[in-house]
Amino acid sequence: MLSKMKIHFLNFLQKLNCIKNISGVSDELYLDIPCTIPDDDLRDILALSYRYKINMKQLSIFLNNTNKNWFFDNTKGYWHRKVFG
């Protein structure tokens, strides 16, 4: 049975337009997300990953020229060290 916390997490993920499919195996969750996503969706995924203590290094694949200024260059962002090391 899913905990309330996991249900809230999954409900929020389902509201993001960039997520095409959600599946899981054991304790791993797989999200089908295009390589380029809107900044607002990326910010939401960063916040969810931070809040639920999900490994954020995998989010570095979303770095591109249009989000570089706020996503990578903002070294004081709470996510920066967790995503880029």
C-alpha positions as CSV (number, residue, x, y, z in Angstrom):
1,M,0.0,0.0,0.0
2,L,1.3,3.5,-0.9
3,S,1.8,6.0,1.9
4,K,0.1,9.4,1.8
5,M,3.5,11.0,1.0
6,K,4.0,8.7,-2.1
7,I,0.5,9.3,-3.3
8,H,1.0,13.1,-3.1
9,F,4.3,12.8,-4.9
10,L,2.7,10.7,-7.7
11,N,-0.3,13.0,-8.0
12,F,1.9,16.0,-8.4
13,L,4.0,14.2,-11.1
14,Q,0.8,13.3,-13.0
15,K,-0.1,17.0,-13.2
16,L,3.1,17.9,-15.1
17,N,2.4,18.1,-18.8
18,C,6.0,17.1,-19.7
19,I,5.6,13.6,-18.2
20,K,4.2,11.2,-20.8
21,N,4.2,8.1,-18.7
22,I,5.1,6.9,-15.1
23,S,6.1,3.4,-14.3
24,G,8.0,1.6,-11.5
25,V,9.8,-1.5,-10.6
26,S,10.4,-2.3,-7.0
27,D,11.6,1.0,-5.4
28,E,12.6,2.6,-8.7
29,L,10.4,5.1,-10.6
30,Y,10.6,5.7,-14.3
31,L,9.4,8.9,-15.9
32,D,9.0,9.2,-19.7
33,I,10.0,12.8,-20.2
34,P,11.2,14.5,-23.5
35,C,14.8,15.8,-23.5
36,T,13.6,19.4,-23.6
37,I,10.9,20.4,-21.1
38,P,9.5,23.8,-20.1
39,D,11.4,25.7,-17.4
40,D,8.4,25.6,-15.0
41,D,8.2,21.8,-15.3
42,L,11.9,21.5,-14.7
43,R,11.6,23.7,-11.6
44,D,8.8,21.5,-10.3
45,I,10.8,18.3,-10.9
46,L,13.8,19.9,-9.1
47,A,11.6,20.8,-6.1
48,L,9.9,17.4,-6.0
49,S,13.3,15.6,-6.2
50,Y,14.7,17.8,-3.5
51,R,11.7,17.4,-1.2
52,Y,11.5,13.6,-1.6
53,K,15.3,13.1,-1.5
54,I,15.6,11.7,-5.0
55,N,19.0,11.6,-6.6
56,M,19.1,14.8,-8.6
57,K,22.3,14.2,-10.6
58,Q,20.1,12.5,-13.3
59,L,18.4,15.9,-13.9
60,S,21.6,17.4,-15.5
61,I,20.4,15.9,-18.8
62,F,17.9,18.7,-19.0
63,L,20.6,21.4,-19.2
64,N,20.4,23.3,-22.5
65,N,21.2,26.7,-23.9
66,T,17.8,28.2,-23.0
67,N,17.9,27.2,-19.3
68,K,21.6,27.5,-18.7
69,N,21.4,31.0,-17.1
70,W,19.1,29.9,-14.3
71,F,19.8,26.1,-14.1
72,F,23.6,25.9,-14.4
73,D,25.0,29.4,-13.9
74,N,23.0,30.0,-10.7
75,T,25.5,28.3,-8.5
76,K,23.6,29.4,-5.4
77,G,20.4,27.6,-6.4
78,Y,19.5,24.9,-3.8
79,W,19.7,22.3,-6.6
80,H,23.1,23.2,-8.1
81,R,25.4,21.1,-6.0
82,K,22.9,18.2,-6.0
83,V,22.6,18.2,-9.8
84,F,26.0,19.3,-11.0
85,G,28.2,18.2,-8.2
